[in-house]
Amino acid sequence: MTENLLLLWLAALPLMGSPGPATISLAATGSAFGIRPGLGYLSGIIIGTTCVLLLVATGVATALIAHPIAGHILTALATIYILYLAWKIATAPVNPARSADKTQHPREIAAPDFRGGLLLAIANPKAFAAIGAVYASHHIVQNSVWLNNTFKIAALTLVIVLVNTTWLIFGAGFSRLLSDPRAGRAINIIFALMLIASVSTALLSLL
């Protein structure tokens, strides 16, 4: 069982933790707003992705994606929110935390919140594809379907928490390293463009 669990993690970490709409948006949020303001958004991503995991585990995800109208609605919601999020990140105030007097640099644009993270995670096409691939191709307990599913859900939930938290911290590292406002603005714009590219890639993979 231990060996099967390790194999599951080895497959899940690179696949679920690779750049995609949710992970790139977390890095961009960390870079533009910092870790603490991004915790609500992180919580939404984690809970939403865990819901996707449960949908995959119960087989609901397969029926949902196969339904033409439901699949298109999820895709449209994800695309619209990611475009909005990309604009929000690209135009976010640069490095406001470094100001000695924060009243001189108000946060004109609030960080993405829990609801936004939840929406993106549930409508994220990459999450369904990545989790579905890992969940279907690995077994931890061979002789018990109930135990096998329980262990897989617990193991993949841990991966969801780990990879998404890491991406938020990774993005926040950029804001700490950059002192030039122009460089900070450039990083925010780069992350916004990467976010748009990530959803474009995810959508193309579904065609």
C-alpha positions in Angstrom: 0.0 0.0 0.0 2.8 2.4 0.8 4.4 1.8 -2.6 1.1 2.5 -4.3 0.6 5.7 -2.3 4.1 6.9 -3.3 3.4 6.1 -7.0 0.2 8.1 -6.8 2.0 11.1 -5.3 4.8 10.9 -7.8 2.2 11.0 -10.6 0.0 13.6 -9.0 2.5 16.2 -8.0 3.9 17.1 -11.4 0.5 16.7 -13.2 -1.7 18.6 -10.7 1.1 21.1 -9.8 2.1 22.0 -13.3 1.2 25.5 -14.6 -2.5 25.9 -15.3 -5.2 28.5 -14.8 -5.5 27.9 -11.0 -1.8 27.6 -10.2 -0.7 30.5 -12.4 -3.5 32.7 -11.0 -2.2 31.9 -7.5 1.3 32.9 -8.4 0.0 36.0 -10.0 -2.1 36.8 -6.9 0.9 36.3 -4.6 3.1 38.5 -6.8 0.5 41.3 -7.1 -1.0 41.3 -3.7 1.1 39.2 -1.3 0.5 36.0 0.7 -1.9 37.3 3.4 -4.4 39.1 1.0 -4.3 36.0 -1.2 -5.3 33.5 1.5 -9.0 33.8 0.8 -8.4 33.1 -2.9 -6.1 30.2 -2.0 -8.9 28.7 0.3 -11.4 29.0 -2.6 -9.0 27.3 -5.0 -8.3 24.5 -2.5 -12.0 23.9 -1.6 -13.1 24.2 -5.2 -10.4 21.7 -6.5 -11.4 19.3 -3.7 -15.0 19.5 -4.9 -13.7 18.6 -8.4 -11.8 15.6 -6.8 -15.1 14.5 -5.2 -16.9 14.9 -8.5 -14.3 12.7 -10.2 -14.4 10.1 -7.4 -18.1 9.7 -7.6 -18.3 9.7 -11.4 -20.3 12.9 -11.6 -17.5 14.7 -13.4 -17.6 12.3 -16.3 -21.3 12.9 -16.8 -21.0 16.6 -16.3 -18.2 17.1 -18.9 -19.9 14.8 -21.3 -23.1 16.9 -21.3 -22.6 19.5 -24.1 -24.4 22.4 -22.4 -22.9 21.9 -18.9 -19.4 21.5 -20.4 -19.7 24.7 -22.4 -21.1 26.6 -19.4 -18.1 25.6 -17.3 -15.7 26.5 -20.0 -17.3 29.9 -20.5 -17.4 30.7 -16.8 -13.7 29.8 -16.5 -12.7 31.9 -19.5 -14.6 35.0 -18.4 -13.3 34.9 -14.9 -9.7 34.3 -15.9 -9.8 37.2 -18.3 -11.2 39.4 -15.6 -8.6 38.1 -13.1 -5.8 38.8 -15.6 -6.9 42.4 -16.0 -7.1 42.7 -12.2 -3.6 41.4 -11.7 -2.0 43.4 -14.5 -3.5 46.7 -13.1 -2.9 45.9 -9.4 -0.9 48.4 -7.3 2.8 47.6 -7.5 4.5 46.6 -4.2 2.2 48.6 -1.8 3.5 46.7 1.2 6.9 48.4 0.8 5.5 51.8 1.4 6.5 53.4 4.7 3.2 55.2 4.7 0.6 52.8 3.3 -2.0 55.6 3.2 -0.1 57.0 0.2 -0.5 53.8 -1.7 -4.1 52.5 -1.1 -5.1 49.2 -2.5 -7.4 50.5 -5.2 -8.0 47.0 -6.5 -8.7 44.3 -3.9 -7.1 40.9 -4.1 -9.2 38.0 -5.6 -11.4 36.5 -2.9 -12.7 33.1 -1.8 -15.6 33.2 -4.2 -13.4 33.9 -7.2 -11.1 31.0 -6.2 -14.0 28.7 -5.8 -15.5 29.6 -9.1 -12.2 29.2 -11.0 -11.4 25.9 -9.4 -14.8 24.3 -10.1 -14.8 25.6 -13.7 -11.1 24.9 -14.4 -10.8 22.4 -17.3 -7.3 21.4 -16.3 -8.4 20.3 -12.9 -10.9 17.8 -14.3 -8.4 16.5 -16.8 -5.5 16.2 -14.4 -7.4 14.8 -11.4 -9.3 12.4 -13.6 -6.2 11.0 -15.2 -4.4 10.4 -11.8 -7.5 9.1 -10.0 -8.4 6.6 -12.7 -4.9 5.2 -13.3 -3.8 4.5 -9.7 -5.0 2.2 -7.0 -3.8 2.1 -3.4 -5.8 -0.6 -1.8 -6.6 -3.5 -4.2 -9.1 -5.5 -2.2 -11.5 -2.8 -1.0 -13.2 -0.2 -3.3 -14.3 1.9 -0.3 -10.8 2.0 1.3 -9.2 2.6 -2.1 -11.3 5.6 -2.8 -10.9 6.9 0.7 -7.2 6.8 0.6 -7.0 8.3 -2.9 -9.3 11.2 -1.9 -7.2 11.9 1.2 -3.9 11.6 -0.7 -5.0 13.8 -3.5 -6.5 16.4 -1.2 -3.0 16.7 0.4 -1.5 17.3 -3.0 -4.1 20.0 -3.7 -3.3 21.9 -0.5 0.5 21.5 -1.1 0.8 22.5 -4.7 -1.6 25.5 -4.5 0.0 26.9 -1.4 3.4 26.5 -3.0 2.3 28.5 -6.0 1.0 31.4 -3.9 4.2 31.5 -1.9 6.3 31.3 -5.1 4.5 34.3 -6.6 4.8 36.3 -3.5 8.6 35.8 -3.6 8.7 37.9 -6.7 7.2 40.9 -5.0 9.7 40.7 -2.2 12.6 40.5 -4.6 11.6 43.4 -6.8 12.1 47.0 -5.5 11.7 48.8 -8.9 8.0 49.7 -9.5 8.5 49.3 -13.2 9.9 45.8 -12.8 7.0 45.0 -10.5 4.5 46.2 -13.0 6.3 44.1 -15.7 6.1 41.0 -13.5 2.3 41.6 -12.9 1.7 41.9 -16.7 3.8 38.8 -17.4 1.8 36.8 -14.9 -1.5 38.1 -16.4 -0.4 37.1 -19.9 0.7 33.7 -18.6 -2.7 33.3 -17.0 -4.4 34.0 -20.3 -2.1 31.6 -22.1 -2.7 28.9 -19.5 -6.5 28.9 -20.0 -6.0 29.0 -23.8 -3.8 25.9 -23.6 -6.3 24.2 -21.3 -9.2 25.0 -23.7 -7.3 23.9 -26.8 -6.5 20.5 -25.1 -10.3 19.9 -24.8 -10.9 20.5 -28.5 
